[in-house]
Amino acid sequence: MKKIRKAVIPVAGLGTRFLPATKAIPKEMLTIVDRPTIQYIVEEVVASGIDEVILITSAGKSAIENHFDYDFQLDTVLKEKNKTDLRRELQDISNLIDIVSVRQKEPLGLGHAIWMARNVVGDEPFLVLLGDDLVRSRVPCCKQMIDLYSQVQESIVAIQRVPMDQTYQYGIVEGEETDLERTFKVHRMVEKPAPGTSDSNMAIIGRYLLMPEIFELLEKTTPGHGGEIQLTDALLALSNRRGMYAYEFEGRRYDAGDKLGYLKAIVDFALEHPSLGEPFKEHLQKCCEPGS
């Protein structure tokens, strides 16, 4: 069994749902309390034992790469001002993991973005994490999937249950339970099904563990709506070729690419912050008092 060593993180999107904030700032650099969203994603990868991150970028996304790079000038200033703790924190960020960037020159969809990583990933299974999906859990979501992979040795998509009246917003998995806890054998996948066309409420979220055959299938996938190559189409073909599993991960997921989801993440992460949690909780309680 090949070890999962690499993770692909597509960050080439324009972030139009957060305009005008994202006109000059990548949406992945919007902060959750005191660090950008993308840092939480990369930290999950690191905590899951991955060796290398492959960022799929586009024009205007250099701030993401700069965030994980070493800044000699800033480091020198912090050293002169004796800001040891802050300097160490920034050094830790630049040393988190090896990062490779691949440019997606045309906005041809998520499937195309992942296909762009084919030469760097090579012939080995790999992870995909969407840059605006945060998961808080005791065991990192990616680590949960890697542990399951050691048993099934096939592709895995992470899923969560959603209300039936919201299934049209997601890629939906239909399948049957297996002997493995929280694990389903995939029979069918439907991208944003029309109401009444699927009985399943198992929604795919932004975590995938994929076999390398996905690249061949993505290359053959016909562009769909908007001329984009849909990942779900290639995933269904991959599941038909060699099987695929859906895993109902343990933890809470936040759609940080949605304004409401982003605000929920800020509140929950702030309440757990070691120095801000208690005073922030007191502030929220005061805000909820009658007449406040």
C-alpha angles and dihedrals in degrees: 000000000000117000117242101244106155138057127196118210115187109211101158097106122116096231094226093165088069100046131167089028091056097047091101102007124066110244088234088064095058106116130244100205101310108350136051120263092245091059091060089052093050092045089056089053092050092047088053093059099254118156103203140027122207113201116202101209141173138198113308096027099101091110089072093055091043091053091062094041129091114260108205095187094050092044090052092051092050090048092052090050091048092237092154100163095048091045091052091049092053091047089052090054093052090049097046098106144326109279127198123188126211120186120229100206097190129039096239099147141271093294091055091047091056091045088058089067094060097104093049097043095045123178101338138092115266145179128249121202123182112229096230100045114095123189122192113198142141090243113036111258091235091052090052089054093047090052090052091047089059086064104037101027091205137100118293133198120198114232141185131194114253132183111276091240089060100049091098088071095061146049103261128212124211116194149118132270119259132204088263116091116260090356129126133187107235117237101164141004126203124189110224097333120212114251112282096016097100133036093203127097095186103124124195114235130193100288124092135166107200138187115231092249086080089081093060090048093047089053089056096043114113114230112256134190112002091008091285127142106237117219091207091064091055092044091055091050090049092050090052092049101050111350134266138214133216117214124200097214124213112243142052123289126209124196097218089177089070119072095230093044089049092053091048090052092051092052096046095044091046092052089056095046111120096227104021101040101086099041090045091051090051089051092052091048091053091049090055095051115110112267095016 
